[in-house]
Amino acid sequence: MFMDLELARRLERTEGSIGATYSGPRNSVQSVGAMSREFGGTIAVFDGAASPLTQTFGLGLFRPADDEQLADIEAFFGERGAPTNHEVSPFAGVETLGRLVERGYRPTELSSVLVQELPARPEPATTLRVRVIDPDADGPTWIATSVAGWATQPEMAAFTHMIASVNIQNREMTHYLVEDGGTPIGTGSMGVVDGVAMLAGASTIPSARGRGTQALLLAARLRDARARGCDVAMIVATVGSQSQRNAERNGFRVAYTRTKWERRAPLA
């Protein structure tokens, strides 16, 4: 598998398409006018003016990012009171980056996009159990476990609860729960677009860490991805984070590093 423009298009299209499926669930939890729109292959997702999920995917991969396209995207976000953020793959080219600089953008974040082909692999030996949940029956348990795993700081609990509540309502995603003797200890999710499985939302409650929860979640999702006809799995992680290290330990490799570019003020 080559890390090239064709693969970058598949990966960015997958994440953008999955992001677009969250608009309905987001509005059902909190009415923020969430919506998405496509601009010449670039998918713009609006999740609220202050949301870190409000951004585009695929800029410069499907057509040159010219001033007309960028102005249209900026108007889409500006009309909704949001700054414009683009997650940009290096395969978009230096011309795209130069155009962003000319229009007053600044880099604000880096993320690693990791991939793995999907050959068969053995299940890890463990006494833990992982299962696909019924969002209606198991939703409250999944939300509580996800919050316990992610919100290690009390001030983040409310935000994490909102994100988890939106996630569980997205029926385009498959959600997983890891249990130890019936006690929930970990969560994860997976979305599939055109043969690419995107793995997201993996968490483990602090008291259960270091016991193979993440390896079990990963193996279960990769198995299900193969069964659904996928040939590639992807994970997005903060550069150099524990999540990136865990993914690399389990067979993923970095396809490329993205830069998030933000533009707040309009052109003078």
N, C-alpha and C positions, 0 to 999 in steps of 0.2 A: 504494500500500500504506500503510494507516494504522497507526500505532503505538498499538494499543488493546488492550483486555482480551482480545479474541478472539485476536489475534496472540500476546500474552503466554502465553496458555494453550497454544497450539500449540508455542511455543518451549520453555517449561518442561517440557511433557509429553515433548517430544523428548529433551531432555537427561536428564531423570529416567529415561526408558525405556532410553536407551542406557547410562546408568550402571548400571541393573539387570542388563544383559547381562554385566557384568564379574564377577559373583559366582562363577560356575563357574570361569572362567580364573584368578581371584585365588586361589581355594582350591586349584587344581591346582599353582600355583607356591609358595604358602605358605598352609598351612591356618590361616585366621584366623576361620573361621565366617562368611565373607562371605555376605550375603543382602540381600534387599530386601522391602519390604512397602508396601502402599498404604493410606493413611488418608484416606478421603473425597476422593480426587483428588490428595492430596499423596503423592509417592513418597519413601519413606525408604530410603536406601542405606547399609548397614553394610559397611565395607571393612576393618575392624580398628579397635580402640579408639583408636589414635593416628593413623590415616590422615586426611590432609586431604580425602579423597574421601568420608568418612563424614558424611552430611548429608541434608537433604531438598530437594526441588524442588517448586514450585507451591503453597507454603503461602499460603492466603488467596485463591487465584485461582478455585477450584472450589466453595468453600463458606466461610462465615465461620470464621475461626480462633478457636474458643472454647476455654475452659479444658479441657473434656473431651477434645477432639481433641489439644490440646497435651500434656495429661497422658499420653495413650496413646502419643504419639510419644516423649515423654521416658522413659517406662517401657521402650519398645522399645530405645532406646539405652542407658539406665541398666542394664538387665539384662545388657548386653554390655560393661559397664565403660567406656562412651564418653560424652563430653559430647554435648549436643544442639546441632547446628548447622543453621540454616535459611538457604538462599539465597533472599532475598525480593525479588520484583519490586515496584517502586513501585505497580503496578496492583493489588497486594493491599490497598492503602488504608491510611489512617492508623489505622483501628481495629485492624488487624493489628499495626502497629508499636507502638501503645499497649499492646496485650495482651502483647506480648513484653517491653516495659519493665516492666510490672506483675509479670511472672513472673521478673524478675531477669536477663533477657538483656542482653548488651552487644554493640555492633557491633564486628566484628574485621576486616572485609575489604570492599573494593569491587571490582566487576567490571562491565565494559561488555558488553552483549549486542548484537552487531552483526548486521544482516540485509541481504540483497540479493535482489531478485527475479531470476529466471533467464531473461532474454532471451538469444538467441544472441550470442556475442562472439568475436572473432577470437583464434586461438592466437598467443601471443607468438613472435617470430622468435628462434630460439636453436639452438645446436648441441647442447644438452643433450637428454637423452632421459628421459621419465618413463613408468613402466609399473606396472600392477597386479601385485603379487607373488603367488606361491604361498607361503603361510605355511610349509608343510613344507619346500620346497626353498630358499626365500630367507630364512627366519626368522632364522637367525644373522646374516646380512649386514644385514638390516633392523635388528635389535636393536643391533648394533655401531655402525651409522651413526647411529641415533637417539641412542644414548648419547654418541657423539662430538659430536653437535650440541647436546645439552642440557646435558651435564655439563661445563661450562666450569671448574667448581671441582672438584678431585680428590675432596673429601669428599662430593660429591653423586653420584659415579659408581655406588656400590652401589645407592642408592635409585633412580636413573634406570634402571639395568639391570633392577631388579625391575619397575618400571612398564612398561618396554618389553617385558619377557618376558610380562607379563600381557596387554598390548595385542595382541601377535602371536597369542595363543591365542584371542582373541575373534573367532570366525568370523562374528559379526553385523556386524563392521566390515570395510571394504575398505581395504587398506593399499597405499601407493604408495612407489616408490623412484625417485629421480632419479639418473641416471648421466652421467658425462662420459667418453666413450670407454671405457665398461665399468667405470669407477671409481665406486663409490657415493658420493654427496655430500649427499643429502638424503632425508628421509622425510616422510610425511604419512598421515593416515587420514581416513575418512569413514563416518558412519553415517546411515541414512535411517529416518525414522519418519513415516508418514502425510503424505507429500509435503514434509517438511522435511528437508533435508540438513544435518547438523552436521559441520563441518570441524574437525579437531583434530590434535594431535600433529605439527605441521609443524616441522621442524628442518633446519638446514644446518650441515655441519661448518665450523669457523671458517675454514679455508684457502680455502673456496669461496664465501664470502659476497660479496654485491655483484655476482653474475653472473646474476641472474634466476631462481635456483632456486625461490624462493617464488612468483614470478609464474607459473612453469610448473606448479608443484604446484596452485596455485589454479585455473588455467584447466582443467587436466585434471579436477579434482574437480568443478568446476561443469559441465563438459561431461557427465561421467558422471551427475551429479545430474539434469540435464535429461533424459538418456536413460532414467532410471529414473522419470520422471514427477513430479519435484519442481518446485514453483513458488517455493520459498523456500530460501535457504541461510542458515546462522547460524554465527557464530564468537563465542566468549567469550574476552575478553582482560582483563588487568589495566588499570585505568583509566589512560590516558595513556601506556601502554607502547608499545614499538616494534611489538609485534604489532598493537595497535589502529591505529597509524599506517599500517602496511602494509595492513591490511584496508581502511581508509578510502581509501587511494590506489588501491585496486583495486575501487572501486564499492560497498563496504559503508557503511552508515550506522548510527549508534547508535540502537537501538530504545529502550533504557532502561538505567539503571545500577542494578545490584542491590547490596544490602547483605547480608553474611553476619552473622547474629546467633548468638551462642553463650551457652549456659547450662551452667555446670559444677556448681554446688552445688544440692542440692535445696532446695525451699522450707522455711522454718523452721516 
